[in-house]
Amino acid sequence: AFGNNQEAAEKAVTTRLEAMRRVNPDATEDEAASQLEWELKPREIQNVFPGDNWRFMFSAAQSGMKAPILLLDLEDAVATTRKELARQVIVQLIRAFRGEDLTQDEYDFLKKNALQANDAKFPMTNYFVSDVVGEQVVYRLKPENQFHKDQMILIRPNNLRTKWAAGDYATVFRQVGHLISGIYMPKVEGDGDVKTAVSMLRAIQREKKWVEGRHKVFVLTELPGAVLTAEKILSVAPEVEEAQ
């Protein structure tokens, strides 16, 4: 990842360790190195799909490490009439596929609003089990249907220049940032866009007491402005990477 540049590699581990120790004072250098090794492992995106679709997410989870990166789209693959609804759907789906319990209301919400939740071949209700925790009934996706622990989960938020972008960061990232690995930025016009996104993510990381800079920021260089400023984009923050 560092082109055999030992100094750059050691600096990256030190920077990550310092960030981790702001959250956990007992974090070790080995833990920082292991986290970076996992993040920087070469992967290809195998599954890109609308993040509010139960059937697609179920199939992606079943693919396991045949699809090492899952890109959950809130942008082009989600209809404008569903943008705000899709945020809450993706939040509950990610929680479920990462093994968290859903309340009765959250489970009913998914049954009603997740696309293809009632798919004839893979109906959502067939893959959850109910349990009683305290006095509350909760619903849990069966372990064999959850995301593989090593799958990297990314979210593609809406373009920063749309009216939906702020809600994507404030709602989705704040609620499930602990369960995902980062974002995939579309339609970037220059390094200013990336600085804005990184600033928002880092503010949320500080608020939530997550390791600062732990979420990867992939930048899709599809516009001329991004291509011409690629070097500046990559220098915005250590977690920023270019995506072709």
N, C-alpha and C positions, 0 to 999 in steps of 0.2 A: 504493500500500500504506500510505502514511503520511498520506493525506489532504492532500497538498500541504504537509505540515509539514516544511520543509527542515531545521529543527533536529533533529527526531526522526530523520529519515533519516540525517543526518550522524552523529548519536550512534550509531545502529545500525551503520553502516559502521565507525566507530572501535572500537566494542566487538568486532565480528567480527575486525577487523584485529589487535587486541591478542591475541585468542584464537589466531588463525592464527600469529602470530609466536612464540607459546610453543612451537609445533611446528616452524615454519619461519621462522627469523629474517629471511629474505629476502622474505617475503610482502609484496605491495604493496597500496596502497589500491584500485587498480583491480581486483585479484583479489578483494579482500573485497567490493567493490561488485558485481562480476559474480556471485559466489556468492550474495549476497543477492537479486540480481535473479532468478536462476534459481529460488531457493527460494520467492520471493514472487509469482512469476508466477501469475495466476489459472488454476486448473485445476478440473476436475470429476472425481470418481472414476468411472471407466467400468467397471472390472472388479473385483468382489469375489468371492473364491473360496477354497476350502480350500487352504492352502499346501502340503499333502502330495499334491496331485493333479497328476500329470504332464500329462495331457491339457488341463486347464484352464490350466495355466501356459504350455504350448506355444501354445495359442490366444491367450492374452493377449499373449505376446511377438510373435506374428504380426500382431496388431492395430496394432503400432507406436504412433505418436502419435495414432491415433484413440482410444487409451486412455492419456491422459497420466499417470494415476495407477493403479497396480496395488496393491490391498489384499489381502495374503496372510493369510488368517485361520487362527489357531490356537485360536480360541475356539469359537463356536457351530457352525461348519461342520466341526469335527473331533470324532469320536466320543470319549467318555471313555476307551474301551479303547485308543485310539491316541494319546493325548496325548503321552506320552514318545517314542514311536516317531516321531510326526509332527515333533517338533523336529529330529531328525537328518535326516529326509527333506527338510524345508524348507531346512536348511543346505546339503545337497548340491545340491538343485535351484537355489537361488539362486547358488551358486558356478558351477554349470554354465551357467546362463542369463546370467551376467555374464562368461563366457568363461574361467573358470579350469579348469585340468586336474584330472581326477579319477583317482585310482589305480584299479587293477583291483578292489580290495576295495570302494571307494566306488561304482564303477560297478555292480558286482554287487549291492551293497546297494540301489541305486535300482531296478534291474530287479526285485528281489524285493519291495520294500516301498513304492515310490511307487504311489499309486492310479492305475489305468488306464495303467500303464507298458506294458502289452501290448495296448493298444487296437488293434482291428483296422484302424482307419482311419489312426491316427497312432502306430504302435508306436515306442517310445523308441529302440530299436536302429537305426532307419533314419536317425536324425538326428545320430548321433555318428560321429566318425572317431577312429581309434587312431593313436598315434605312439609312438616310442621316445625317451625322454629319459634319457641315460646308459644304465643297464642296466634301466630300468623302463619298462613299457608304461603309457601314460597315455591317457585318453579325453577328447575335447574336443567340445563341441557345435559344430556347424557355425556359422560367423559369421552366416549369414542367418537362423538360428533363435534367436539370442540376443535379449535385451531390447534395445530401442532405447536408445541412450546417454542420451537425454533423458527416458526414462520414470522417474517417481518411484516407487520401490518402498517400500511401507510394510508393516509387520507389525502385525497386531492380536493382542497377547498375551492370555492369559487374565486375567480379573478378578483384581485384587490380593487379593481375599478367598478365592480358591481355592487349593488345594494345588499347583496347576501353575504359578502366576504366577512364583514365584522362579526356577524352572527355565527358564522362557521367556526371562527377562532374562539369567540367568547363562550359559545355553547358547547360545541362538540369537543374541542380540545380541553377545555376546563373540566369536562365531565369524565372523559375517558383517556386523557393524556397519559395516565399511568398504565394503560393497557395497550398503547400503540408505540410505534418506533419513530414516527415522524410524519412529515407532509411532503407532498409532491406539488410544486407550485406551477400552475399553468399561465401562459400568456404573459410572461415576465418581460418588461420593456427595458430593464436596466438594473444596476446594482441598488438603486434607491428602493425599488420594490422589495428586494431581498432584505435590505436593512430594516424596512418596516415590518416584514413578517418575523424576522429574527427578534426584533424588539418586543413584539407582541408575545411571541412564544416564551421568551426569557422572563417577561413580566409575570406570565402565568406560572412558569416554573418556580419563580421566587415566591409567589403567593401560595402555591401548593406545597412548597418545600420539597420540590423535586430537584434532582441534580441539574444545575444550570448548564445548558448546552447539550443535554443528553439526547434530545430529539433530532434526528437527521432532517435536513432540509434539502430535498432534491429540487433542482431548478430545471425546468424544461426550456431549453434554448430553442424555441420555435419561431421567435420573432427576430427581425434584423437587429433591433436594439440590444437584445440579449446576446446575440452572437458577437456583436461588436464590442460588448463590455464584459465578455466571459471572464477575462482575467480579474477584473474588479469584482465581479459577482463571487468568484471563488475565494476572494480575499476578505469577504465580509465577516465571516466567522468560521471557526474550525469545523462546525457541523454542516456546512454548506457543500454540496456536491452538484456537479453538472449532470443533467440527464439528457441524452440525445432524443 
